[in-house]
Each structure stands twice: as structure tokens, then as C-alpha cells.
Amino acid sequence: MTNKKIKHRYDSIPYESCAFIQTHPEHLAVIGKLFGFLPVAADNCRVLELGCGSGSNCIPMAGNLPNSTFIGLDISSKQIDMGQYMINSLGLKNITLTQADIASYDFIDEKF
């Protein structure tokens, strides 16, 4: 994967995003337990968000779960730049937003 920013038509009109409680790792862990899974503890998990936009969903989780790791991917470099500004302003070290096309992103050796 390269760090080269690619201009995409999604950059012309940034879409709004917000936090979705149903995607929080603690919520997902409870659902997993109800279905018989043994989920990783929410306070020490790795989360991948595809189509993260500006990170409005995963940034609050990263702030709430400092021992967890969050990775967000979005094709819009404009959205990623907006999210990165927010991450830098908050001083978060456990979240990375990357501009990438998920169809060609290399997930080899990564577990979430």
C-alpha cells in the first residue's frame, strides 16, 4: 500500500457522519456473547472501520478505549484529512485513518 493521496469524486461533496452506538466494541461483544462467541475484551481490541468518512464514528471510541487500536479506511482524502485534524487536536495515539480503496487494500497479516 502506498501513502499517495488519490483525488476521488467523493472529495467534491463530503458526506456527514456521526457515531453509531451499535458499532461500539462493548455493544458488539454483548451481541457476540449472546450468540455463543468469545469476543476480545472491548478495552483491548482492534477495530477496522471500512468507509470511515471523517472518523466521526471511530474517533469517539478511540478516545473512550485508549488501550484499543482503531483503523479507519475511506476513499475520500478530504474526509481523511478532516478526521486526521480531529485526531491531532485530541492527541489520540491509538487511531489511524488512511485514504485507500478498500477493494485494493492489503489486509494480509492483520487481525481485527
Backbone hydrogen bonds in HBPLUS format (Angstrom, degrees):
<---DONOR---> <-ACCEPTOR-->    atom                        ^
c    i                          cat <-CA-CA->   ^        H-A-AA   ^      H-
h    n   atom  resd res      DA  || num        DHA   H-A  angle D-A-AA Bond
n    s   type  num  typ     dist DA aas  dist angle  dist       angle   num
A0011-ASP N   A0008-HIS O   2.90 MM   3  5.62 163.5  1.93 122.1 127.6     1
A0012-SER N   A0009-ARG O   3.19 MM   3  5.67 160.5  2.23 112.5 117.7     2
A0023-THR N   A0020-PHE O   2.97 MM   3  5.73 167.1  1.98 124.6 128.9     3
A0024-HIS N   A0021-ILE O   3.10 MM   3  5.40 166.8  2.12 113.6 117.8     4
A0027-HIS N   A0024-HIS O   3.00 MM   3  5.33 118.4  2.39 109.3 124.0     5
A0028-LEU N   A0024-HIS O   3.00 MM   4  6.32 164.1  2.02 159.3 164.4     6
A0029-ALA N   A0025-PRO O   2.86 MM   4  5.96 146.3  1.97 142.3 151.4     7
A0030-VAL N   A0026-GLU O   3.15 MM   4  6.40 155.7  2.21 144.9 149.9     8
A0031-ILE N   A0027-HIS O   3.13 MM   4  6.48 164.2  2.16 151.2 155.2     9
A0032-GLY N   A0028-LEU O   2.85 MM   4  6.03 159.0  1.89 145.9 152.4    10
A0033-LYS N   A0029-ALA O   2.89 MM   4  6.14 158.9  1.94 150.4 155.4    11
A0034-LEU N   A0030-VAL O   2.99 MM   4  6.27 155.3  2.05 149.7 156.4    12
A0035-PHE N   A0031-ILE O   3.13 MM   4  6.45 135.9  2.33 143.5 155.0    13
A0035-PHE N   A0032-GLY O   3.09 MM   3  5.19 132.0  2.33  97.5 110.5    14
A0037-PHE N   A0032-GLY O   2.83 MM   5  5.02 161.6  1.87 147.2 140.8    15
A0036-GLY N   A0033-LYS O   3.02 MM   3  5.00 163.3  2.05 108.0 110.2    16
A0044-ASN N   A0041-ALA O   3.05 MM   3  5.60 162.3  2.08 120.1 122.7    17
A0069-THR N   A0045-CYS O   2.82 MM  24  6.31 160.2  1.86 159.0 165.7    18
A0047-VAL N   A0069-THR O   2.80 MM  22  6.21 160.7  1.83 159.4 165.9    19
A0071-ILE N   A0047-VAL O   2.82 MM  24  6.15 154.6  1.89 159.7 168.4    20
A0049-GLU N   A0071-ILE O   2.83 MM  22  6.27 160.5  1.86 159.2 165.1    21
A0073-LEU N   A0049-GLU O   2.95 MM  24  6.31 161.7  1.98 168.3 169.3    22
A0051-GLY N   A0073-LEU O   2.74 MM  22  5.65 128.5  2.00 142.3 158.9    23
A0052-CYS N   A0073-LEU O   2.94 MM  21  5.67 158.7  1.98 136.9 141.5    24
A0055-GLY N   A0052-CYS O   2.94 MM   3  5.19 159.1  1.98 132.4 134.0    25
A0059-ILE N   A0055-GLY O   2.79 MM   4  5.45 162.7  1.82 160.1 161.3    26
A0062-ALA N   A0058-CYS O   2.93 MM   4  6.15 153.8  2.00 149.4 156.7    27
A0063-GLY N   A0059-ILE O   3.02 MM   4  6.31 151.5  2.11 151.3 158.8    28
A0064-ASN N   A0060-PRO O   2.99 MM   4  6.20 141.9  2.14 140.5 151.0    29
A0064-ASN N   A0061-MET O   3.11 MM   3  4.94 120.6  2.48  90.8 105.9    30
A0065-LEU N   A0061-MET O   2.80 MM   4  5.91 137.6  1.98 149.5 160.5    31
A0068-SER N   A0065-LEU O   3.03 MM   3  5.55 165.2  2.06 122.5 126.1    32
A0070-PHE N   A0094-ASN O   2.86 MM  24  6.21 157.1  1.91 154.3 162.0    33
A0096-THR N   A0070-PHE O   2.91 MM  26  6.36 150.1  2.00 149.2 158.0    34
A0072-GLY N   A0096-THR O   2.83 MM  24  6.24 163.7  1.86 158.1 162.9    35
A0098-THR N   A0072-GLY O   2.81 MM  26  6.20 159.6  1.85 160.1 166.0    36
A0074-ASP N   A0098-THR O   3.15 MM  24  6.58 151.6  2.24 156.0 161.2    37
A0100-ALA N   A0074-ASP O   2.89 MM  26  5.68 149.0  1.99 124.4 133.9    38
A0080-ILE N   A0076-SER O   3.13 MM   4  6.39 162.9  2.16 147.4 152.1    39
A0081-ASP N   A0077-SER O   2.89 MM   4  6.03 157.9  1.93 146.2 152.1    40
A0082-MET N   A0078-LYS O   3.06 MM   4  6.32 154.5  2.12 144.5 151.0    41
A0083-GLY N   A0079-GLN O   2.97 MM   4  6.27 161.6  2.00 152.9 157.6    42
A0084-GLN N   A0080-ILE O   2.80 MM   4  5.98 157.8  1.85 152.8 159.5    43
A0085-TYR N   A0081-ASP O   3.03 MM   4  6.19 150.1  2.12 144.1 151.1    44
A0086-MET N   A0082-MET O   3.24 MM   4  6.57 154.2  2.31 142.7 149.0    45
A0087-ILE N   A0083-GLY O   2.89 MM   4  6.21 159.5  1.93 153.9 159.7    46
A0088-ASN N   A0084-GLN O   2.90 MM   4  6.05 165.5  1.92 149.5 153.2    47
A0089-SER N   A0085-TYR O   2.92 MM   4  6.08 155.6  1.98 145.0 152.2    48
A0090-LEU N   A0086-MET O   2.99 MM   4  6.21 145.9  2.11 145.7 154.3    49
A0091-GLY N   A0087-ILE O   2.91 MM   4  6.01 120.7  2.27 138.4 154.5    50
A0092-LEU N   A0087-ILE O   3.20 MM   5  5.49 152.3  2.28 150.1 151.5    51
A0091-GLY N   A0088-ASN O   3.18 MM   3  4.95 139.5  2.36  91.9 103.6    52
A0104-SER N   A0101-ASP O   2.95 MM   3  5.68 157.7  2.00 121.9 128.2    53
A0110-GLU N   A0107-PHE O   3.11 MM   3  5.52 149.6  2.20 140.4 135.9    54
